Amino acid sequence: MSNAQLTAVIVVLLLLVGLAQCLGYIFMKLGQPKVVGEILAGIVLGPALLGRLPFFEHLMGTARHNNHILSFVYWLGLLLLMFVSGAEVQQLFGKGERRTVSWLVIVGTGIPFALGLVFGPHLIRPSLAGPHGNRISLIIILAVGVAVTSVPVVSKIFADLKILDTRFARLILGVAVLEDIVLWLALAIATSIAAKSHLHPWQMGLHLLVTVAYFALGLTVVPRAIKLMNKSRWNVLAQHSPTGYAIAVLLAYCAVAGALDVNLVFAAFLAGFALVDQSHRIFDDSLDAISKVSFAFFIPVYFAIVGLKLDLIRGVSLPMMAIFIVGTCVVKMLSVGLAGRLAGFRGLDLVNLGITTNARGGPGIVLASVAFDAGIISSKFYTTLVVAAVLTSQLAGAWLDYVLRKGWPLLKSDVAAEAGDVTTPSDQAAGPDVVHDETDVVSSGLEGQHAPGS
């Protein structure tokens, strides 16, 4: 690579991270998710706007000739985002609100996902498919796109509105955590099927079995082994360089996944999930350091490149966008409303739960990125998924801000319970002999951290 080519790549990275941080800051001040500004940075620098000017066209063209560098930064940003997300998911697990969360997950997420699987064969069209997309993988992507909820975006919204310590926040985050684990597995299966669609059925089945086994072991057995290694006296790296050890765990997970031909995105998520140990918190500072560096450069560049990939000239289908966004929002919110009713909520409570769990944020964008890079979906469907993730996140933040400014309760049952009039819906459902556990599932450190995909 010549000096001129390297300079062009560095200038492009400077423009991407600089504009992403500036626009992200502006959107945060406007009460909007930071990720919207970061994606907008890529759109501004892309062919739809500044990319039309001769200087930027030449600069971006030179950088694209050395696309392997931009591609590496893009994928490293995505892997770090998933790594931090996995660690955050582990920190959010707790014992409170099990019955209510179960209703919201099984009904509120299960119905949209099931409807996507059932009606997907009748809804998918050739315009949705990418070069490697097949019928099964497209149906799974469609179902995940309907059901996904963003842990990072909603946690950031709650932190900004100072409601992280409320029961409403615990319910939503508990639901989103369980959703994401199940839906990441579904996405891993979709990419596995797409990558091996040319193989014989038994070969495809074997690859699918390896993917599911990797995911299952990464959630159960391997985290326990990692925790034992973390506490071992012979683990010199963990004791003297916890940050280096954390990065080594991430790379080891990805290396094993690559050898098994499993998507590295899910390996990074599982690595973050395995590393956090609530009883042995030596990695808290290391994860915080990795998070700060990631959100200072790699993750904003990742989201900016997501915006750069959006083809707003040829890759937009307004009818597809309108039908998908309206249809999926209606299905998701009605399903969560039904789940809320079964859990004992009424009225405004159902609206608040439905709109907030409909925020797709970072996971919705990662879904689009992974599916597009795997060749499962077309550029038009990719743009649709990204726009849907952005708009639903903005709607959730704006609605909760409006509710709080009006002085309305997020959950009316909590107001009554505080006044001593009635028990909460989950207590009523559980029976009079059950003592409700109000364990706070949100770690206090989350308020001071950047949230993935925020």
Salt bridges, closest charged atoms under 4 A:
GLU38 OE2 - LYS34 NZ 3.91
GLU97 OE2 - ARG167 NE 2.33
GLU97 OE2 - HIS436 NE2 3.03
ASP160 OD1 - LYS156 NZ 2.89
GLU179 OE2 - LYS332 NZ 3.04
ASP261 OD2 - LYS196 NZ 2.68
ASP277 OD2 - LYS231 NZ 3.63
ASP284 OD2 - ARG281 NE 2.76
ASP288 OD2 - LYS292 NZ 3.30
ASP311 OD2 - ARG314 NH2 3.55
ASP373 OD1 - LYS309 NZ 2.74
ASP401 OD2 - ARG405 NE 2.99
ASP414 OD1 - ARG167 NH1 2.67
ASP427 OD1 - HIS436 ND1 3.37
GLU438 OE1 - ARG170 NH2 2.31
GLU438 OE2 - HIS436 NE2 2.82
